[in-house]
Structures are given as structure tokens and as C-alpha cells.
Amino acid sequence: MHACALALPRIVLVMTAHLSDVTVNVPSKRLHCIACLRPQTTCLCRWVTPTPHRVEVLILQHPMEVAQVKGSARLLHMSLPGSLLLTGEAFGATLDAALRGPRRNLLLYPQVPCDLAAGTQSSVVDTQWLLQPDQLRLVVLDGTWRKSRKMLSLNSQLQHMQRLSLATVPASRYLIRKAHDSHQLSTLEATCAALVRLEGDGVAVQPLLEAFDGFVGQQLARRPSSSAASDGASIVRRPTRREL
């Protein structure tokens, strides 16, 4: 457990890229880690695993995921030195600034039929891009499928961005959140799979995935054995027929 902690007031203002801030309620006397911002009882710093990578990673987190103790985005962000995490729904100029620069932006998101109807269908990744991972920026949406669709609709910068879809993925290790099938991945798992796809053997994600197993086990140990995960799986997955 991380040694540094501080007592936070009941209302914590989380700076977001939206027009309004998001308030997160926490008990007034609970000690929080100043590194991962989690309560000391669920501190995830012990699972942080520095993972060198060549592809820059931009994580766009929905505000409802900020206080979600089962979320994986912060662990991912703290483990990837070349990552940036922004929280919000409509990012505006903040997203413009984050996407600026010589790198090519690539959205980790599946191609789905409803995009064509909505006019947001984008092209699949240019295979020539895959030859230069140092020139890529991977954009990842962190939230449930429904929330990610809203983020996509509110940010025109994302709508026509070239996409990377994960056609074949291993079964998820994410046992603490409900998924519609075994191949729906957490944000951390999906990003690791994408980095392997883009960088090949040049990125070693297995230690981070093993640390993620420890994080999941920590969360499972804190809940009654009879309880079931009730939250939606992270959004980087194939949608169900009903969601289309």
C-alpha cells in the first residue's frame, strides 16, 4: 500500500474537460492515497507496473468512472509513462490540444453498423501506420458502451478518426464487472492488447496484466462471496445485437 495519504473533505471536485465539474462524494474521515486518489483500503499503488511503450496513449475517461473503485483506467495511466488521462464528456479545445502534434491519432473502438446510420463511420487503420509505432497516439475511451457512444457523438474529433478494432482477443480477466460475453475487455486489457498489436514484441505487457490480476483479486476479496458484479463492462469490446 502506498505510504502517502491525506484526509479529503466530503466533496471532491474532479477537474474535467466538460463545462461543469463533477463532484465525487467520499466519507469525510477516510484517508486517501495522494498518488492513486483511492481510499487507503483500496489503494492500487502496489499494482502499478511501469511498462515502457512507444505508442503514446490518450485515455478519455467518462466522469462516472472517476469514483468507480473497480475501474482500471487509473492503474493503466499510472503504469504507462507515455499516457495522458482526461476526464469529461465533451472535451472541446482540451481534446484539440491533446491530439495536436506530429503523431497520428488512432481510436481504439470497434466498427459497428450504427455508426454508418449516424454518419460517424470512420476508416480502419492504414496498414502503413503500423510500421511506425513511434508516430502513433492511441485514443482510448473509458466507460460503459452507452457512455462511450455519447462521448463519441459529442466529440467530432473522434468521429472520423481512423480506428483500431480488436478482432480476436483472449478471454477477459476482469471478474469484478459484468460483461455480456467473455471477450469484452476492461480498458486496461484492451489497451494492452492494442499496444501488442501496434508494437509487437517490443512492448512487454504481461507483467502489467499479472498485476491487474492482483488488483482484481483485491477487489474480489473485499466483497461478499454471494454478490455479483453489477456494473457494465468497459467499452472497448464488441457490442451486443440489442445495443446496435
C-alpha positions, 0 to 999 in steps of 0.5 A: 500500500502506498505510504502517502495519504491525506484526509479529503473533505466530503466533496471532491471536485474532479477537474474535467474537460466538460463545462461543469465539474463533477463532484465525487462524494467520499466519507469525510474521515477516510484517508486517501492515497495522494498518488492513486486518489483511492481510499487507503483500503483500496489503494492500487499503488502496489499494482502499478507496473511501469511498462515502457511503450512507444505508442503514446496513449490518450485515455478519455475517461467518462466522469462516472468512472472517476469514483468507480473503485473497480475501474482500471483506467487509473492503474493503466495511466499510472503504469504507462509513462507515455499516457495522458488521462482526461476526464469529461464528456465533451472535451472541446479545445482540451481534446484539440490540444491533446491530439495536436502534434506530429503523431497520428491519432488512432481510436481504439473502438470497434466498427459497428453498423450504427455508426454508418446510420449516424454518419460517424463511420470512420476508416480502419487503420492504414496498414502503413501506420503500423510500421511506425509505432513511434508516430502513433497516439492511441485514443482510448475511451473509458466507460460503459458502451452507452457512455462511450457512444455519447462521448463519441457523438459529442466529440467530432474529433473522434468521429472520423478518426481512423480506428483500431478494432480488436478482432480476436482477443483472449478471454477477459480477466476482469471478474469484478464487472459484468460483461455480456460475453467473455471477450469484452475487455476492461480498458486496461486489457484492451489497451494492452492488447492494442499496444501488442498489436501496434508494437509487437514484441517490443512492448512487454505487457504481461507483467502489467496484466499479472498485476491487474490480476492482483488488483482484481483479486483485491477487489474480489476479496473485499466483497461478499462471496454471494454478490455479483458484479453489477456494473457494465463492462468497459467499452472497448469490446464488441457490442451486443445485437440489442445495443446496435 
